[in-house]
Amino acid sequence: MADIGNDIERPLGQTVRPQRAAGRISAGAVAAILLVLAVIGVSGAIALREKPFRKLEEVAVSTPKTTAMVESTAPATEPAPPSKAQTKPETSASTTGGPQIIHLQTEQDGGPPRAAIVIRDPSTVGQNLRVAHIPDRALIETGETGPLPVRAADGRRPFDVYARPWSGARGARVAIVIGGLAVSQTGTQAAIAKLPAEVTLGFAPQGNSIGRWMQAARHKGHEIVMQVPLEPFDYPNVNPGRNTLTVAATPHENLKNLRWALSRTTNYTGVMNYMGARFSADPAAMGPFLAELGKRGLAYVDDGSSARSVAPDLALKDGVPFVAGDTSIDAVRDRGAILKKLDELESTARARGFAVGIGSAFDLTVDTVSAWVIEAKKRGIEIVPISAVAIDPEKS
């Protein structure tokens, strides 16, 4: 009866609703909530990505040596078209040839720049061969007979900028310099094509088309030096050629002849004597000569043919990177004799750490050296450019 009375007092049109059990949620509601949360999570993850649904492009990192060459030669080349990924490297200086740190500022598709630090070991890379032949304008001054090498305003030297990279390792190292390039056109072409890139090439200033051959050699990866004719004993019966520097000449005359030889091409790390046993033994003649090289940031390579050379002491005094040859590898033009000299270099390198051989661009020498280098590498010998074994007063 109580229920009937309550129904009579309830307003018309309303019915009794059954009470829901407390704490119970239907399975459909749970599924709906989970679906909403999943959608929100995925949307948030996509929104927070720098490039939704895109794969980030890899940023190409230049090596320290290569980067320096690209930056220094920029005025001589047309600017590259902009790309989606650009890097602005700043490299830390290294004097050991070991691992170097590269600081990068990267820009991608107009996004904000990002900083990165990359540790790079030069043993894993080589020169940027596309631009190795282009001279750094900051290292060039105009002379009476052509462009002359000079230190840049920021202190950089041709010896540093044009040097071929190497590993920086402390193992047995052999440097080989093959001189006389540009004298014979066919011989020069064969030497550049056949010799491994680690072999240093020396150009004779009396040669032809030196600029073209320099470009070919640098494209191949070779470090190069410029040979300078110095007075030998029995001069002029034994004559090194045009514009030879002599003991009897004044310092002014010798410097004029030196600058003529230096202006024959660019992109070399130093100077190597051609003959010169008498000149190199005279301190009065060698003093101004080496002082000029020091002022211009060039190395001096003594071919080692004269035990009376005063170059080692004067080079140290004038801040000239210096290296002396241990042996002439082709004084006897016979394959067996050349191989014996090369094996002696290997023995010296294993005992002392490095050795230096000097040869000429004869066909026999080129072929023998090319074959020997391949085998020497298999035995753990590193073939390095001449700059890698020079004593540098500015870094010692």
Number of C-alpha atoms within 10 A of each C-alpha: 6 6 7 8 9 9 14 9 8 11 8 8 5 8 9 7 6 6 6 7 7 6 5 7 9 7 8 8 10 10 10 10 10 11 12 10 11 11 10 11 12 10 11 11 10 12 11 9 10 10 12 11 8 8 7 11 10 8 14 10 15 19 25 24 21 22 18 18 21 18 11 17 17 16 11 12 10 7 8 7 5 7 10 10 15 17 18 16 21 15 21 10 11 11 11 12 16 14 15 19 17 22 16 21 16 18 18 17 11 8 10 9 14 11 10 11 13 14 12 18 17 20 14 10 16 16 24 19 15 13 18 28 25 22 23 24 16 17 23 20 14 11 13 10 13 16 19 20 31 23 19 17 9 7 9 14 23 25 24 17 20 27 23 27 25 22 19 16 12 9 15 20 24 29 23 25 27 24 25 23 29 24 18 14 15 11 17 24 15 16 24 24 14 15 23 19 21 23 25 25 32 29 29 23 24 20 15 16 13 21 15 12 21 28 20 18 24 26 19 20 24 27 28 29 31 28 25 29 25 27 25 24 14 9 14 12 8 11 16 19 16 12 18 23 27 24 21 11 12 13 18 10 14 22 16 16 18 21 20 20 25 25 20 21 23 26 26 28 26 29 24 23 23 23 23 26 19 19 24 26 18 16 16 13 20 24 18 17 20 23 17 18 23 22 15 21 24 26 30 28 26 23 22 19 18 15 9 13 20 16 24 17 11 19 25 17 14 17 21 29 26 25 24 22 18 19 19 20 26 23 13 11 12 13 15 11 14 22 18 14 20 26 15 17 23 23 16 18 20 17 11 12 15 24 27 27 23 25 22 20 26 20 14 15 21 21 16 19 22 16 14 14 21 13 11 16 11 9 10 12 19 23 24 26 26 31 28 22 19 16 20 18 14 10 9 6
